Amino acid sequence: MKRLTQILPIILAAALQILPLVRNLFINPAAGNTIAFILRWGLGSTAAIGAYDACSGASGVPLTTTNHIYCTAGTYMSNNITFTIGGGNNAVTGDYFLISTTTGTLLAGPLLDGQSTTNGCLPPGLVFKSHIPNGATTIYGILYGTPSNTVSTLTSNITVTPYDPGNAPYAYPTNIAITVLPAASGSTPTITNQPVSLTNNVSSNATFTVIAGPAPLNYQWYYNTNTALLNATNSSLTLTNIQFTNAGNYRVIITNSSGSVTSSFAALTVWQPPVITNQPAGLTNNFSSNATFAVTAGGVPGITYQWYFNTNTTLLNATNTSLTLTNIQFTNAGNYRVIITNSAGSVTSSFAQLTVWQPPVITNQPVGLTNLVSSNVTFTVNAGGVPTNAYQWYFNTNTTLLNATNSSLTLANLQLTNAGTYSVVITNSAGSITSSLAQLTVWQPPFITSQPVGITSLAGSSPAFSVTAGGVPAISYQWNLNTNTVLTGATGTSLNLANIRASQSGNCYSVVIINSAGSVTSSVAKLVVTNPMPSNFTFTAPAATGSAFQFSFTPVAGLTNTVLTNGLISGGTWNVFTNIPPPATVTPITISNVNGNANLFFRIMVLP
């Protein structure tokens, strides 16, 4: 197994796998006239002999890499191409080089240890000689000689490939451009103005320029030390529509027939002004909540942020990708934007509107009311909220009132059925709230449905006056005699008179009916007292002169029936013949004149 190292003007890494070995090629710059190849071999997977394969961990390498060697006609030159074998391995007999054209035409080889090219495969005067001692840890080839071209610049392109005895290449083919310059006849190039570093925005154009002399001069620009740029052969190098991948160092090698000079490095820094990929979005938040706006942006170099309120009010300490507003109030409602800045420029975001909502808040609850029947009543609620509130009134908690959708509720021509509780649910897009219950009490002043009527009753009887009335709340009664004499204890729907006398005849009775809603006075009812008369008189004539006279009658129950006698029908004196106490039962009573007096008149007086 072998490990070889090749040092070239550019950095190159490749991987080559052959059966049964895997080789990774690393190319690094080296000083002086030496080109060194580093080849590391290791066990790998099976591949066809002669095939190329990438090794895990190796960086990508183009198939061919051009290395430029300049030499001057008539001047001896010598370049060693050295291969250092690492990992404790050695060269073996049979290792060789092949030299071919870049299109694959074989020019020389195989060149075993000590063998050299013959005339015709390299520029006139130059020879490539192989040195691969068996067991050596370093093998090399020497490109040497005195170029014989003396007329004009001549460039030959060859490909050098090392092989092992199994005819497997150590590495990808390496192209070498050999340029023979005419013999020097003047001064070597001198740079009077070096290319200067640039800082450009992405997508712009960048131009590096060098000023050198004396003319005529040849130019070749390079990127990051050793990557030759195609068609970059003028005193100026213009890069169009630059991207971040163009950032790096640029230099130019200037040659003429007398020699060459390499410029200093000029750095290209690629910036990108801030670009917003996600704009801040508008928010709708409730009062006292927190609101966060956010923006997503990129740019090179680093970007900074400054948030603004309503176009031009700078928000202190608002210098991050997000802006958080805590405990928001209505004064926070408005437009927010952010200006994003870096050294390449700035960009302003679109406006993001903050809308602040507040769920409904009741500042004045509807209050209970007491109103009379047939009147009008209005309940009112005062509430705030954003956005606009909507109202719906309810009766007795859950009965929806039609068309009751304002902050006030008016009930016209109240009836007793309207009594109950009223509430309102207030709603907006932020939430809802239900008011407290407001009690409606409906009163009705007393009204009489049946008036007391006049009574004609016998003396000694117990007649009653009555009234029928209604009203809310509860009603009370007070009976009066002859309009203004209050009858003590007469506070019911009826006025009962006991054992009336004839002296009461003509009395007028009325009742005043009262409740918290008002009062009403009944019409007057008159009492007429009539005297009762005994009845069922019968007479029994005397059987003989001087015998007893008898008569019978039915007394008035409950009264004293007094029998009076008088000798004269007109005038004279009526004397009590007998008193009959108020009988418990009405039965006929017989009165006898036991003296048999003649010319005696009788009368019956009924007294209470």
C-alpha positions in Angstrom: 0.0 0.0 0.0 1.1 3.6 -0.7 0.4 7.1 0.5 1.5 9.8 -1.9 1.5 13.6 -1.5 1.3 16.1 -4.4 1.7 19.8 -3.7 0.2 22.0 -6.5 -0.7 25.7 -6.9 -4.3 24.9 -6.0 -6.0 23.0 -3.2 -7.4 19.7 -4.4 -9.0 16.7 -2.8 -10.3 13.6 -4.5 -11.0 10.0 -3.7 -10.0 7.0 -5.8 -11.0 3.5 -5.1 -9.5 0.6 -7.0 -9.7 -3.1 -6.2 -8.8 -3.8 -3.5 -7.5 -0.4 -2.4 -8.9 3.1 -1.9 -6.7 6.2 -2.5 -7.6 9.8 -1.5 -5.7 12.6 -3.3 -4.9 15.9 -1.4 -3.1 18.7 -3.3 -1.6 21.6 -1.4 0.6 24.5 -2.5 4.4 24.2 -2.1 7.2 26.7 -2.4 9.8 26.8 -5.1 9.8 24.7 -8.2 8.3 21.5 -6.6 5.0 19.9 -7.3 4.2 17.3 -4.7 1.3 14.7 -4.8 0.0 13.2 -1.5 -1.7 9.9 -2.1 -3.2 8.0 0.8 -4.3 4.4 0.2 -6.6 2.4 2.4 -8.7 -0.8 2.3 -12.1 -0.2 0.6 -14.9 -1.8 -1.2 -14.5 -3.7 -4.5 -14.2 -1.7 -7.7 -13.1 -2.6 -11.2 -9.4 -2.2 -11.8 -8.7 1.2 -13.1 -12.0 2.7 -12.0 -12.2 6.0 -10.0 -14.2 6.2 -6.9 -14.8 8.8 -4.1 -13.7 7.9 -0.6 -15.8 8.8 2.4 -14.6 12.0 4.0 -12.8 13.3 0.9 -13.7 16.7 -0.4 -14.9 17.0 -4.0 -12.2 17.4 -6.7 -12.7 18.1 -10.4 -11.5 15.3 -12.7 -8.6 17.4 -14.0 -6.7 20.2 -12.4 -4.6 22.5 -14.4 -1.2 23.6 -12.9 0.7 26.2 -14.8 4.4 26.2 -15.1 6.1 29.2 -16.7 9.7 29.0 -18.0 11.8 31.2 -20.3 13.5 30.2 -23.5 17.2 29.8 -23.2 17.0 29.6 -19.4 17.5 26.3 -17.6 14.6 25.2 -15.4 14.1 22.2 -13.1 10.8 21.3 -11.3 10.6 18.3 -9.0 7.3 16.4 -8.9 7.7 14.6 -5.6 5.5 11.8 -4.2 5.9 11.2 -0.4 4.7 7.8 0.8 3.1 7.9 4.2 1.6 5.4 6.7 4.7 3.2 6.8 4.4 2.2 3.2 7.1 2.0 0.5 7.4 2.2 -3.3 7.4 -1.1 -5.1 9.2 -2.2 -8.3 6.9 -1.6 -11.2 5.4 1.7 -10.2 5.4 4.1 -13.2 4.2 7.3 -14.7 2.2 7.9 -17.8 2.3 11.2 -19.7 -0.5 11.9 -22.1 -2.4 14.7 -23.8 -5.3 16.2 -22.0 -7.5 14.3 -24.5 -6.0 11.0 -23.5 -3.4 10.4 -26.2 -0.4 8.7 -24.7 2.8 10.8 -25.1 5.3 8.8 -23.0 5.4 5.8 -20.7 5.2 3.7 -18.9 8.2 5.5 -17.3 9.7 3.1 -14.7 12.4 4.2 -12.2 15.1 6.0 -14.1 13.3 6.3 -17.4 12.9 9.6 -19.3 10.8 11.0 -22.0 12.1 11.3 -25.6 12.0 14.3 -27.8 8.6 15.3 -29.1 6.3 14.8 -26.2 7.3 17.9 -24.2 8.3 21.4 -25.4 11.7 21.3 -27.1 14.6 21.2 -24.6 12.5 19.8 -21.7 12.6 16.2 -20.3 10.6 14.4 -17.6 12.6 11.7 -15.8 11.1 9.2 -13.3 12.7 8.3 -10.0 10.9 5.4 -8.2 13.5 3.5 -6.1 12.1 0.2 -4.7 11.4 0.6 -1.0 11.7 4.3 -1.0 9.3 6.5 0.9 9.7 9.3 -1.5 9.4 9.0 -5.3 9.5 11.8 -7.8 9.8 12.9 -11.4 12.0 15.8 -12.6 10.8 18.2 -15.3 14.0 19.9 -16.4 16.0 21.3 -19.3 16.6 24.5 -21.2 13.6 25.5 -23.4 14.6 26.3 -26.9 11.7 28.4 -28.0 12.9 31.9 -28.9 10.2 33.4 -31.1 6.9 33.6 -29.3 5.1 32.2 -26.2 4.5 28.4 -26.5 2.2 26.4 -24.2 2.0 22.7 -24.1 -0.7 20.8 -22.0 0.2 17.4 -20.6 -1.4 15.0 -18.2 0.7 13.1 -15.6 -0.7 10.0 -13.9 1.1 7.7 -11.5 0.3 4.0 -11.7 1.0 0.9 -9.6 2.2 -2.4 -11.0 -1.5 -3.5 -11.4 -2.0 -0.7 -13.9 -4.2 1.2 -11.5 -3.8 5.0 -11.3 -2.9 6.4 -8.0 -5.1 9.5 -8.5 -7.2 11.4 -10.9 -5.2 12.6 -13.9 -3.4 15.9 -13.3 -3.1 18.4 -16.1 0.0 20.6 -16.3 0.3 23.6 -18.6 3.9 24.4 -19.6 4.3 27.9 -21.0 7.7 28.8 -22.5 8.1 32.5 -22.8 10.5 34.1 -25.3 13.8 35.1 -24.0 13.6 38.2 -21.9 14.3 41.4 -23.9 13.1 44.0 -21.4 11.9 44.7 -17.9 9.7 42.4 -15.9 6.1 43.7 -15.1 5.7 46.2 -12.3 2.4 46.9 -10.6 1.8 50.6 -10.0 -1.8 50.3 -8.6 -2.8 47.2 -6.8 -6.4 45.9 -7.0 -8.3 47.2 -4.0 -10.8 45.3 -1.8 -14.5 45.8 -2.4 -17.6 45.6 -0.4 -20.7 45.1 -2.7 -24.3 44.2 -2.3 -25.6 40.9 -3.5 -26.7 41.0 -7.2 -24.6 44.0 -8.0 -21.5 44.1 -10.2 -17.9 44.3 -8.8 -14.8 45.3 -10.7 -11.2 44.8 -9.6 -8.5 46.7 -11.6 -4.8 46.6 -11.6 -2.4 49.0 -13.3 1.0 47.7 -14.4 3.7 48.1 -17.0 5.5 48.0 -19.3 3.3 46.8 -22.1 2.6 44.4 -23.7 1.4 42.4 -20.7 -0.6 39.2 -20.1 -3.1 38.9 -17.3 -4.6 36.0 -15.4 -6.9 36.5 -12.5 -7.3 34.0 -9.7 -9.9 33.4 -7.0 -8.8 32.4 -3.5 -5.1 32.0 -4.4 -5.1 29.4 -7.1 -8.4 29.0 -8.9 -7.8 30.4 -12.4 -10.9 32.4 -13.6 -11.9 31.6 -17.2 -11.6 34.5 -19.6 -10.2 36.7 -16.8 -7.2 38.0 -18.9 -7.6 41.7 -18.8 -6.3 44.4 -16.5 -9.8 44.6 -15.0 -12.0 41.8 -13.6 -15.7 42.4 -13.6 -18.0 40.0 -11.7 -21.7 40.4 -12.6 -24.7 39.7 -10.4 -22.5 38.7 -7.5 -23.7 36.2 -4.9 -22.4 35.2 -1.5 -20.3 32.4 -3.2 -18.3 35.1 -4.9 -17.0 36.5 -1.6 -13.3 35.8 -1.1 -9.8 37.0 -2.3 -8.8 37.9 -5.8 -5.4 38.4 -7.3 -3.8 38.7 -10.8 -0.6 37.3 -12.2 0.9 39.6 -14.8 3.5 38.3 -17.3 5.5 39.5 -20.2 8.5 38.1 -22.0 10.8 39.2 -19.2 9.0 37.6 -16.3 5.9 37.9 -14.1 4.5 39.6 -11.0 1.7 38.7 -8.7 -0.6 41.3 -7.3 -1.6 41.5 -3.7 -4.9 40.0 -2.7 -8.1 42.1 -3.0 -11.0 40.9 -0.8 -14.5 40.9 -2.1 -17.1 41.2 0.7 -20.6 40.5 -0.4 -23.4 42.2 1.6 -27.1 41.8 1.4 -29.4 44.6 2.5 -32.1 43.4 4.9 -34.8 41.3 3.3 -38.1 40.5 5.1 -39.3 37.0 4.6 -42.3 37.2 7.1 -44.0 40.5 7.7 -45.5 41.3 11.1 -49.2 40.4 11.1 -52.1 42.5 12.5 -53.5 41.5 15.9 -56.8 41.8 17.7 -56.3 41.5 21.4 -58.5 42.0 24.5 -57.9 44.9 26.9 -55.2 44.2 29.5 -53.8 41.2 27.6 -50.3 41.0 26.0 -49.7 41.4 22.2 -46.6 40.3 20.3 -45.6 41.3 16.8 -42.8 39.4 15.1 -40.8 39.8 11.9 -38.5 37.4 10.1 -35.7 38.9 8.1 -32.2 38.2 6.9 -29.2 40.2 5.7 -25.4 40.5 5.6 -23.7 41.8 7.7 -25.8 41.5 10.9 -29.1 43.3 11.0 -30.6 45.6 13.7 -34.2 46.3 14.5 -36.2 49.4 15.6 -40.0 49.3 16.1 -42.2 52.3 15.6 -45.8 53.1 16.6 -48.1 54.9 14.1 -45.3 55.5 11.6 -42.8 57.7 13.4 -43.0 57.2 17.2 -39.9 55.4 18.2 -40.5 52.7 20.8 -37.9 52.5 23.5 -36.0 49.3 23.8 -37.9 47.8 20.9 -34.9 46.5 19.1 -35.5 42.8 18.6 -37.2 40.6 16.0 -40.4 40.7 18.1 -42.2 43.4 20.0 -44.3 42.5 23.0 -46.8 44.9 24.5 -48.0 44.0 28.0 -51.2 44.9 29.7 -52.4 46.7 26.5 -54.8 49.6 26.8 -56.9 51.4 24.2 -54.1 53.9 23.8 -52.0 51.0 22.4 -54.3 50.6 19.4 -52.8 51.6 16.1 -50.2 50.7 13.6 -46.8 49.1 14.2 -43.9 48.7 11.9 -40.2 47.9 12.2 -37.2 49.3 10.3 -34.5 46.7 9.8 -31.0 48.0 9.1 -27.5 46.8 8.3 -24.4 48.3 6.7 -25.8 47.3 3.3 -29.1 49.2 3.6 -32.4 49.1 5.3 -36.0 47.9 4.8 -39.2 48.9 6.4 -41.9 46.4 7.2 -45.5 46.7 6.3 -47.8 48.1 8.9 -49.3 45.7 11.4 -52.5 47.0 13.0 -53.2 46.4 16.7 -57.0 46.4 17.4 -57.7 46.5 21.1 -61.0 45.0 22.2 -62.7 45.1 25.6 -65.4 42.6 26.6 -68.6 44.4 27.8 -68.4 46.1 31.2 -71.5 47.3 33.0 -71.1 50.7 34.7 -74.7 51.1 35.8 -77.0 48.1 36.4 -80.7 48.2 35.6 -82.6 49.0 38.8 -85.9 47.5 40.1 -89.1 49.5 39.5 -92.6 49.7 41.0 -95.2 51.0 38.6 -99.0 51.2 38.3 -101.0 49.1 36.0 -101.5 50.8 32.6 -98.4 53.0 33.0 -95.1 52.8 31.1 -91.8 51.7 32.5 -88.2 51.9 31.3 -85.2 49.8 32.4 -81.8 51.1 31.4 -78.3 49.7 31.5 -75.0 51.6 30.9 -72.1 49.6 29.5 -68.9 50.0 27.7 -66.9 47.7 25.4 -65.0 47.5 22.1 -66.1 46.7 19.5 -69.8 47.9 19.7 -72.0 46.1 22.2 -75.2 44.3 21.3 -78.1 44.0 23.8 -80.8 41.4 24.4 -83.3 41.7 27.2 -84.8 38.8 29.0 -87.9 38.3 31.2 -87.7 36.1 34.2 -84.1 35.0 33.3 -84.7 33.0 30.1 -87.6 34.4 28.2 -86.3 36.4 25.2 -88.1 39.6 24.6 -88.7 40.4 21.0 -87.1 43.6 19.6 -85.6 44.3 23.0 -82.1 45.0 21.6 -81.2 48.4 22.9 -79.5 49.7 26.1 -83.0 50.5 27.4 -86.2 48.5 27.6 -89.6 50.3 27.6 -92.8 48.4 28.6 -96.0 50.3 27.7 -99.4 49.9 29.3 -98.2 47.7 32.1 -100.4 44.8 33.3 -100.0 42.6 36.3 -98.6 39.9 34.0 -95.6 42.1 33.3 -94.5 41.8 36.9 -91.2 39.8 37.3 -87.5 40.1 36.8 -85.7 41.7 33.8 -82.1 41.3 32.8 -80.0 42.1 29.7 -77.1 40.1 28.1 -74.5 42.4 26.5 -72.3 40.9 23.8 -69.5 42.0 21.5 -66.7 40.2 19.7 -64.6 40.2 22.8 -67.1 38.5 25.1 -70.4 38.9 26.9 -71.8 39.9 30.3 -75.2 39.5 32.0 -76.7 42.2 34.1 -78.1 41.8 37.5 -81.9 41.1 37.8 -84.1 44.1 38.0 -87.5 43.5 39.7 -90.6 45.0 38.2 -93.5 45.3 40.7 -96.8 46.2 39.1 -99.3 47.8 41.4 -103.0 48.4 40.8 -105.0 50.9 42.9 -108.1 49.5 44.6 -111.1 49.0 42.4 -114.7 48.0 43.3 -116.4 45.3 41.4 -119.5 45.2 43.6 -120.8 48.3 45.5 -122.5 48.1 48.8 -126.3 48.5 48.4 -129.0 50.0 50.6 -130.9 47.8 53.1 -134.4 48.0 54.5 -134.6 45.9 57.6 -136.8 45.4 60.6 -135.9 46.9 63.8 -134.0 44.4 65.9 -132.6 42.6 63.0 -128.8 42.4 62.1 -128.4 43.4 58.5 -124.9 43.5 56.8 -123.5 45.7 54.0 -120.7 44.2 51.8 -118.3 45.3 49.1 -116.3 43.4 46.5 -112.9 45.0 45.5 -109.5 44.2 44.2 -106.0 45.8 43.9 -102.3 45.2 44.2 -100.7 45.1 46.7 -103.1 43.9 49.3 -106.1 46.2 50.1 -107.6 47.3 53.4 -111.1 48.5 54.3 -112.5 51.2 56.5 -116.3 51.6 56.9 -117.7 55.0 57.7 -121.1 56.2 58.9 -122.6 59.2 57.2 -119.5 59.8 55.2 -117.1 61.0 57.9 -117.7 59.0 61.0 -115.2 56.2 61.2 -116.7 53.0 62.5 -114.2 51.5 64.8 -113.3 47.9 64.0 -115.2 48.0 60.7 -112.2 47.0 58.5 -113.5 44.0 56.6 -115.3 43.5 53.3 -118.6 43.4 55.2 -120.2 45.7 57.8 -122.4 43.8 60.2 -125.1 45.7 62.2 -126.6 43.9 65.2 -130.1 44.5 66.7 -130.8 47.6 64.8 -133.1 50.3 66.2 -135.6 52.5 64.5 -133.3 55.4 65.4 -130.8 54.0 63.0 -133.1 54.3 60.1 -131.8 56.7 57.5 -128.1 56.1 58.3 -125.8 56.0 55.3 -122.8 53.7 55.1 -119.8 53.7 52.8 -116.3 52.1 52.7 -112.9 53.5 51.8 -110.6 50.9 50.2 -106.8 51.5 50.4 -103.5 50.0 49.2 -100.0 51.4 48.5 -101.1 52.3 45.0 -104.1 54.4 46.0 -107.6 54.4 47.4 -111.3 54.3 46.4 -114.5 55.2 48.2 -117.6 53.1 47.6 -121.0 54.5 46.9 -123.3 55.2 49.9 -125.7 52.5 51.1 -128.7 53.6 53.1 -130.3 51.7 56.0 -134.1 51.9 56.4 -135.4 50.4 59.7 -139.1 49.3 59.8 -141.1 48.3 62.9 -142.4 44.7 63.0 -146.1 44.0 63.8 -147.6 41.1 65.6 -149.7 38.8 63.4 -152.4 36.2 63.4 -154.9 37.9 65.7 -157.9 35.9 66.8 -160.7 36.9 69.2 -162.9 34.9 71.5 -166.1 36.7 72.6 -167.2 36.6 76.2 -169.5 33.7 77.0 -171.7 36.0 79.1 -171.9 39.4 80.4 -169.0 40.0 82.9 -167.2 36.9 81.7 -163.5 37.0 80.4 -162.6 38.4 77.0 -159.8 36.6 75.2 -157.7 37.2 72.1 -154.5 35.6 70.8 -151.7 36.8 68.5 -148.3 35.8 67.3 -145.6 38.1 68.9 -142.6 39.5 67.1 -139.7 37.3 67.9 -136.8 38.8 69.6 -138.7 41.9 70.8 -140.8 42.8 73.8 -144.4 42.7 73.0 -146.3 45.0 75.4 -150.1 44.8 75.7 -151.7 48.1 76.5 -155.3 48.9 77.6 -157.3 52.1 77.6 -160.9 52.8 78.3 -161.1 55.2 75.5 -160.2 54.6 71.9 -159.1 58.2 71.6 -157.6 60.1 74.4 -157.3 58.7 77.8 -154.3 56.8 79.1 -152.9 53.6 77.8 -151.8 51.4 80.6 -149.6 48.3 80.5 -151.8 45.3 80.7 -148.9 42.9 80.4 -145.4 42.7 79.0 -144.3 39.7 77.0 -140.5 39.3 77.0 -138.8 38.7 73.7 -139.9 35.1 72.9 -137.2 32.6 72.0 -139.6 31.0 69.6 -142.6 32.5 67.8 -145.7 30.9 69.1 -149.3 32.4 69.5 -149.9 34.1 72.8 -153.5 34.4 74.4 -154.5 37.4 76.4 -157.5 37.3 78.7 -159.5 40.1 80.4 -160.4 38.1 83.4 -162.3 41.1 84.9 -164.6 41.2 82.0 -164.5 44.9 81.9 -166.6 46.4 79.2 -165.5 49.2 77.0 -161.9 48.3 77.3 -159.6 48.8 74.3 -156.4 46.8 73.7 -153.3 47.6 71.7 -149.9 45.9 71.3 -146.7 47.9 71.3 -143.5 46.2 70.0 -140.4 47.5 71.7 -136.9 46.4 71.0 
